[in-house]
Amino acid sequence: MSHDPVTTAPEPRATLSRRKLRFAALVLVAVAAIIVIMGLTTRRMADARLREWTERQAVPTVAIAALDQRGRRATLDLPGRLEAYSQAQLYARVSGYLKEWKADIGTPVKTGQLLAEIEAPDLDQQIMQAEAGLSSARANAELARQTLERGQSLVTSGAVSKQDLDKRSADSANQQGLVKSAQANLERLRVLEKYKRITAPFDGLVTSRSTDVGQLINAGSAGPPLFVVSDTAKLRAYVSVPQNFVPSIKVGTRAQLTVPEYPGRTFTATVEASAQSVDIASGTTRMLLVVDNASGALMTGAFANVQLELPTSENAIHVAASSLIFDQGGLRVATVGPDDKVVLKRVTIARDLGREVEIATGLTAEDRVIESPPDGIATGEQVRIAKRTGPNNAAENAPKPAPSKL
């Protein structure tokens, strides 16, 4: 009986392969564990950094404004209107026709200079009639006087009674009164006759002429004036000053004027008078300034910008207007205390200077004022003070972005 040979696999090689597989699996498990542990650790560190960054960002960063205590020149700019220091509107006192005019607008004139002449035939006839009436009254008065003298010479002889003499005396006195009345009427008409010549009342400039040769002239001031003469050597400037600035602007205060027709040029003015009353409608007080206009550069009726200089305080505290807080608590300023916590202080404003305000009460020079307080800031809130750096270091103070998550 024959036997077949038995074939068997090499056991050592299979055992080695199984060992290698187990070792590789252990290595893979270890690597996976290390990766998981590193990921968890990194995430935990990132969460910690994010939590720290978030806490830092929760504390607002504020900038401290530098308080300015220097006395600063402050001005008040107001619109004004220039007027002649003296102005005369010339009307006719007699009726007639304009015979001729001698001065047109823009003509400098002297006191008493003839501007126009009126032809008044009605007045001339009244004067002739008054002269005739005066002559008649004088003749009657002379006759009454002679009659009285004859009666006085005959009264002693009895040719004239005492009663007749009294009548002659009364008639003579009455005739003398009529002479004075006629004389007064003639003088009145002769005075009116002088108004046929319209003359300049003072040295100045003719700023208006509203008549021409042959025009019918009516006596009185019902229509426009025939001429307007203005004294332009000095001008008046009227401004309306707000009530709260009135105590600061005294008589004698200097001011600077500018007009549109001379850009860059200023004219000096002086406060001469104050109305000392407040207009109910506008809440302002009218003040008068005088401007020297000897050069004649300025014109009457022109608009002018008046810059009044206000007195300054040596210990004034100026802060930026952005530092003010207006809310239900009133007008306040946010300051930072020694512990870097917010302290809201109530203040009052002395003057509004535009971008800055002058504080009257509520602040001291040692206070650290927040330049632009964030909305909703409250007393006791913790803040960080931003460092003042130049442009090269600005990036260092910029908020850092949140770390990325793995």
C-alpha positions in Angstrom: 0.0 0.0 0.0 1.4 3.3 -1.1 1.2 6.6 0.9 1.0 10.2 -0.7 3.3 12.9 0.7 1.6 15.6 3.0 2.3 19.3 2.2 2.3 21.8 5.2 2.6 25.8 5.1 5.6 27.4 6.7 4.4 28.4 10.1 7.2 30.8 11.1 6.4 33.1 8.1 2.7 33.4 9.0 3.5 34.2 12.6 5.8 37.0 11.6 3.2 38.5 9.4 0.6 38.5 12.2 3.1 40.2 14.6 3.8 42.9 12.0 0.1 43.6 11.6 -0.5 43.9 15.3 2.5 46.3 15.6 1.2 48.5 12.8 -2.2 48.6 14.3 -0.7 49.7 17.7 1.3 52.4 15.9 -1.7 53.7 14.1 -3.7 53.7 17.3 -0.9 55.6 19.1 -0.6 58.1 16.2 -4.4 58.7 16.2 -4.4 59.1 20.0 -1.6 61.7 19.7 -3.4 63.6 17.0 -6.6 63.6 19.0 -4.8 64.8 22.2 -3.0 67.5 20.2 -6.2 68.7 18.6 -8.0 68.8 22.0 -5.1 70.7 23.6 -4.8 73.1 20.7 -8.6 73.7 20.7 -8.5 74.3 24.5 -5.7 76.8 24.1 -7.5 78.5 21.3 -10.7 78.7 23.4 -8.7 80.2 26.3 -7.1 82.8 24.0 -10.5 83.6 22.5 -12.0 84.0 25.9 -9.2 86.3 27.0 -9.5 88.4 23.8 -13.2 88.6 24.2 -12.9 89.8 27.8 -10.4 92.4 26.7 -12.7 93.6 24.0 -15.6 93.9 26.4 -13.7 96.6 28.2 -14.1 99.7 26.0 -11.0 101.6 25.0 -11.3 105.4 25.3 -9.1 108.3 24.3 -8.3 111.1 26.8 -8.7 114.6 25.6 -6.0 117.1 26.6 -7.6 120.0 28.5 -6.6 123.5 27.3 -6.5 126.2 30.0 -5.0 128.9 27.9 -7.0 132.1 27.5 -8.1 131.8 23.9 -9.3 134.7 21.8 -13.0 134.3 21.0 -15.0 136.3 18.6 -18.7 136.7 17.8 -19.6 136.9 14.1 -22.8 138.7 13.3 -24.4 140.1 10.1 -24.8 143.9 10.0 -26.1 146.7 7.8 -24.2 149.9 7.1 -26.0 153.2 7.2 -24.9 156.8 6.8 -24.0 158.5 10.1 -26.2 161.4 9.0 -28.8 161.3 6.3 -31.3 163.9 5.1 -34.3 163.3 2.9 -35.1 166.6 1.1 -38.7 167.4 0.3 -40.2 170.5 -1.3 -41.8 173.1 1.0 -43.5 174.9 -2.0 -45.5 173.7 -4.9 -44.5 174.4 -8.5 -42.3 173.0 -11.3 -38.7 171.9 -11.1 -36.7 174.6 -12.9 -33.3 172.9 -12.8 -31.2 170.5 -10.7 -27.5 171.0 -10.1 -26.3 167.7 -8.5 -26.8 164.1 -9.5 -26.3 160.9 -7.5 -22.8 160.3 -6.3 -22.0 164.0 -6.3 -20.1 165.3 -3.3 -21.7 168.5 -1.9 -20.9 171.1 0.7 -23.2 172.8 3.2 -25.5 175.3 1.5 -24.7 174.1 -2.0 -27.6 174.5 -4.5 -29.1 171.1 -5.5 -32.2 172.3 -7.4 -34.5 175.3 -8.0 -38.3 175.3 -8.1 -40.4 177.7 -10.2 -43.5 178.6 -8.1 -45.7 181.1 -9.9 -48.5 180.7 -7.4 -46.2 181.6 -4.6 -44.9 184.6 -6.6 -48.5 185.9 -7.0 -49.2 185.4 -3.3 -46.1 187.5 -2.4 -47.2 190.2 -4.8 -50.7 190.2 -3.2 -49.2 190.3 0.3 -47.0 193.2 -0.6 -50.1 195.1 -1.9 -52.0 194.2 1.2 -49.2 195.5 3.3 -49.1 198.8 1.4 -52.8 199.2 1.8 -52.6 198.4 5.6 -49.8 200.9 6.0 -51.8 203.6 4.2 -54.9 203.0 6.4 -52.8 203.0 9.5 -51.2 206.3 8.5 -54.6 207.9 7.9 -55.9 206.6 11.2 -52.8 208.0 12.9 -53.3 211.5 11.4 -57.0 211.4 12.2 -56.1 210.6 15.8 -53.6 213.5 16.0 -56.1 216.0 14.7 -58.7 214.9 17.2 -56.2 215.2 20.0 -55.4 218.8 18.9 -59.2 219.7 18.8 -60.3 218.0 22.0 -59.2 220.9 24.1 -61.4 223.3 22.1 -64.4 221.0 22.4 -64.7 220.5 18.6 -64.1 216.8 19.1 -65.8 214.9 21.9 -64.0 212.5 24.2 -65.9 209.6 22.8 -65.0 210.5 19.2 -61.3 210.7 20.3 -61.5 207.2 21.8 -62.9 205.9 18.6 -60.1 207.5 16.6 -57.6 206.0 19.0 -59.1 202.5 18.7 -59.2 202.7 14.9 -55.5 203.8 14.8 -54.5 200.8 17.0 -56.6 198.5 14.9 -54.9 199.7 11.7 -51.5 199.2 13.2 -52.4 195.6 14.1 -53.5 195.1 10.5 -50.1 196.4 9.3 -48.3 193.9 11.6 -50.5 191.1 10.3 -49.9 191.9 6.7 -46.1 192.2 7.4 -46.1 188.8 9.1 -47.9 187.2 6.2 -45.4 188.8 3.7 -42.5 187.6 5.8 -43.9 184.1 5.9 -44.3 184.0 2.1 -40.7 185.3 1.7 -39.5 182.5 3.9 -41.3 180.0 1.7 -39.8 181.7 -1.3 -36.3 180.7 0.0 -37.4 177.1 -0.2 -37.6 177.4 -4.0 -33.9 176.7 -3.7 -33.1 173.2 -2.4 -29.7 173.2 -0.8 -27.5 170.6 1.0 -27.9 170.7 4.8 -24.4 169.4 5.4 -21.3 168.1 3.7 -22.0 164.8 2.2 -22.8 162.8 -0.9 -26.0 162.8 -3.0 -27.2 159.2 -2.8 -30.6 159.7 -4.4 -32.3 162.0 -6.9 -36.0 161.3 -7.8 -37.0 164.4 -9.8 -36.2 166.0 -13.1 -36.7 169.3 -15.0 -40.3 170.2 -15.5 -41.7 167.8 -13.0 -44.7 169.0 -11.0 -43.6 169.4 -7.3 -46.1 169.2 -4.5 -45.2 170.6 -1.1 -45.0 168.1 1.7 -43.5 164.6 2.3 -46.3 162.5 0.8 -44.1 161.2 -2.1 -40.5 160.2 -2.4 -37.8 162.8 -1.4 -36.4 164.9 -4.2 -32.9 164.3 -3.0 -31.1 162.3 -0.3 -27.9 163.6 1.1 -25.7 161.3 3.2 -22.7 162.0 5.4 -20.5 159.0 4.4 -17.3 160.1 6.2 -18.5 158.0 9.1 -20.9 155.1 8.9 -23.2 153.4 11.4 -23.3 149.6 11.6 -26.3 148.0 13.3 -26.0 144.4 14.6 -28.4 142.3 16.7 -26.5 140.6 19.5 -27.9 137.5 21.2 -29.0 138.2 24.8 -26.4 135.9 26.5 -23.5 137.9 24.8 -24.8 141.4 25.6 -23.0 141.7 29.1 -19.7 140.8 27.4 -19.9 143.6 24.8 -19.4 147.0 26.3 -19.5 150.4 24.8 -16.0 150.9 23.3 -15.5 147.3 22.3 -13.5 147.0 19.1 -14.8 145.1 16.1 -13.6 144.1 12.6 -15.9 144.5 9.6 -15.6 142.7 6.2 -17.7 143.3 3.1 -18.2 141.1 0.1 -16.7 143.7 -2.4 -13.3 143.7 -0.6 -12.4 140.1 0.1 -9.5 139.8 2.6 -9.8 143.5 3.7 -11.0 144.5 7.2 -12.3 147.8 8.6 -12.1 148.8 12.2 -15.3 149.7 14.1 -16.2 150.6 17.6 -19.3 149.9 19.6 -20.9 153.3 20.4 -24.3 152.5 21.8 -26.6 149.7 22.9 -30.4 149.7 22.9 -30.3 148.2 26.4 -33.5 146.2 25.6 -34.2 142.8 24.2 -36.4 142.4 21.2 -39.1 139.9 22.1 -39.4 138.3 18.6 -35.6 137.6 18.1 -34.2 137.6 21.7 -31.4 140.0 20.6 -30.3 143.5 21.6 -29.6 146.1 18.9 -26.1 147.7 19.1 -24.6 150.6 17.1 -21.1 150.6 15.8 -19.3 153.5 14.2 -16.9 152.9 11.2 -14.4 155.5 9.9 -15.0 155.8 6.2 -12.8 158.8 5.3 -11.6 156.9 2.2 -15.1 156.4 1.0 -14.6 152.7 0.3 -17.7 151.6 2.2 -21.2 152.2 0.9 -24.4 153.0 2.7 -27.0 150.3 2.8 -24.3 147.6 2.3 -24.2 144.2 4.1 -21.2 143.7 6.4 -20.0 140.8 8.5 -19.2 142.2 12.0 -16.7 140.3 14.1 -16.8 141.3 17.8 -14.0 140.4 20.2 -15.2 138.7 23.4 -13.3 138.9 26.7 -11.3 135.8 27.6 -10.8 134.1 31.0 -7.3 133.3 32.1 -8.4 130.0 33.8 -10.9 128.8 31.1 -11.1 125.1 30.5 -11.8 124.2 26.8 -12.9 120.7 25.8 -13.9 119.3 22.4 -17.6 119.5 21.6 -17.6 115.7 21.0 -16.9 115.2 24.7 -20.3 116.5 25.8 -23.1 114.1 26.6 -26.8 115.2 26.2 -29.2 112.8 27.8 -31.9 112.6 30.4 -29.3 113.4 33.1 -28.6 116.8 31.5 -25.4 118.1 30.1 -22.5 116.0 31.3 -18.9 115.0 30.6 -17.4 111.5 31.0 -14.1 111.5 33.0 -11.8 108.6 34.0 -11.0 108.2 37.7 -7.7 106.9 39.2 -9.0 103.3 39.1 -9.8 103.7 35.3 -13.5 103.7 36.0 -15.9 106.2 34.4 -17.2 109.2 36.4 -19.9 111.3 34.7 -19.8 115.0 35.8 -22.5 117.6 35.3 -21.1 120.7 33.6 -22.3 124.1 32.4 -21.1 125.9 29.2 -19.7 129.4 29.3 -19.2 129.8 25.6 -19.8 127.7 22.5 -16.7 128.1 20.2 -17.8 125.8 17.5 -15.6 122.6 17.7 -14.7 123.5 21.2 -16.7 124.7 24.2 -15.6 126.7 27.3 -16.7 125.0 30.5 -17.9 127.3 33.2 -18.4 124.8 36.1 -18.0 121.1 36.7 -14.4 120.4 35.6 -10.9 121.0 37.0 -7.6 121.0 35.2 -6.8 117.5 36.7 -9.8 115.7 35.3 -9.2 113.2 32.5 -12.0 113.8 30.0 -13.0 111.1 27.5 -12.7 112.7 24.1 -15.6 110.8 22.3 -17.5 108.7 24.9 -19.3 105.7 23.5 -23.0 105.5 23.6 -24.5 104.2 26.8 -21.4 104.8 28.9 -22.2 104.9 32.6 -20.6 105.8 35.9 -18.5 103.0 37.4 -17.9 101.3 34.0 -14.3 100.0 33.6 -12.4 101.4 30.6 -9.0 101.1 29.0 -7.1 104.3 28.1 -5.7 104.3 24.6 -2.1 105.3 24.2 -1.4 108.3 22.2 1.0 107.2 19.5 2.2 108.5 16.2 1.1 107.1 12.8 3.9 104.5 12.8 2.6 102.8 15.9 -1.1 103.0 15.0 -1.2 99.4 13.9 -0.1 98.2 17.4 -3.2 99.7 19.0 -5.6 98.3 16.4 -8.0 95.6 17.6 -6.5 92.2 17.0 -8.6 89.6 15.1 -10.0 86.5 16.8 -7.8 83.4 16.5 -9.0 80.8 14.0 -10.5 77.6 15.3 -9.0 74.2 14.3 
